[in-house]
Amino acid sequence: MLKEVYLDALRNREQKMLKIKDSGYNAILSEAQSRWTSYDPVSEKCESAGIDSSWNKRAFQGLNLYVIDAVAVTSTNEVLATDHVYDISESARQEALESKAMLMEAQLAQDVPEKKKVDIVCIDGSLISRLTRSTADSATDMVKRCGRAIFISKSSESRLQFSSLGSKAGDIYYYGHTTKSAGFSIPMQTQLRYANVYEIYARLREHTPLVRIEIIGTSSEQEVKQLLNRMRYHSIAGYPYCLKLAHNNCKITNEDIDRLASIFNLQMEPGARDALNE
């Protein structure tokens, strides 16, 4: 079956790509170029901390074993704070697990300054996405706890900046195809009920991947430059090293779930995909 898919993709490649590179494509690239400021960040010594969370679950005949954890770690791999929760329940919806993970991250963001003086607190993911999916109370609480943190995404589906021009891909796609130079986009404000959030696309080093940065409050060009200088100090391949370490420290693999299942004697219970050997 996949062989037929590959052959069909080769035959119709150009036609499929026209869905993105239509008549408005060049106009969007031109607009992206006009919003881009070339700037090669100068490493500024600082102390940075990264916060990330992870969750995983396994279904066993109507029961769900799940675990969620979160960690705050510096770029020198010093763990500042952790949190976790696990349970066996009749329900473990993805939305509920993600919500708990976000609340853990918010709590750690509030705890970090009490543990150690840091210049930047980075949280993996999008703040705007979290606020739009949260209840009013949780969104207000999240803004209060994460007010000093910056949110960083490696990929994004946001169309805030170019949707009026008929964009068919995320904004980050067009910035990525406009230039490979280091720099940043003009901060774009999103006025939400709970906070004013500024969205910036940036490249810390030439020919490295773009990142999407979200900041609560105001953000001048000089503040953006200082932020990028600090981010570059502990960055690997254009990405903050503290976030890479946070990801590595909190990631919950299927093997981890297997070990937890064995503790509760669930390892012999049939799982949802056992018939497919998955």
Sequence and secondary structure as in RCSB ss.txt:
>XXXX:A:sequence
MLKEVYLDALRNREQKMLKIKDSGYNAILSEAQSRWTSYDPVSEKCESAGIDSSWNKRAFQGLNLYVIDAVAVTS
TNEVLATDHVYDISESARQEALESKAMLMEAQLAQDVPEKKKVDIVCIDGSLISRLTRSTADSATDMVKRCGRAI
FISKSSESRLQFSSLGSKAGDIYYYGHTTKSAGFSIPMQTQLRYANVYEIYARLREHTPLVRIEIIGTSSEQEVK
QLLNRMRYHSIAGYPYCLKLAHNNCKITNEDIDRLASIFNLQMEPGARDALNE
>XXXX:A:secstr
 HHHHHHHHHHTHHHHHTTTSSTTHHHHHHHHHHTEEE         EEEEEEEEEEEEETTEEEEEEEEEEEET
T  EEEEEEEEEEES   HHHHHHHHHHHHHHHHHHHHHH   SEEEEES HHHHHHHS HHHHHHHHHHSTT E
EEESS    TTTGGGT  S HHHHHHHH  SSEEE  EEEE SS EEEEEEEESSTTS  EEEEEES   HHHHH
HHHHHHHHTEETTEEHHHHHHHHHH   HHHHHHHHHHTT TTS  TTGGGT 
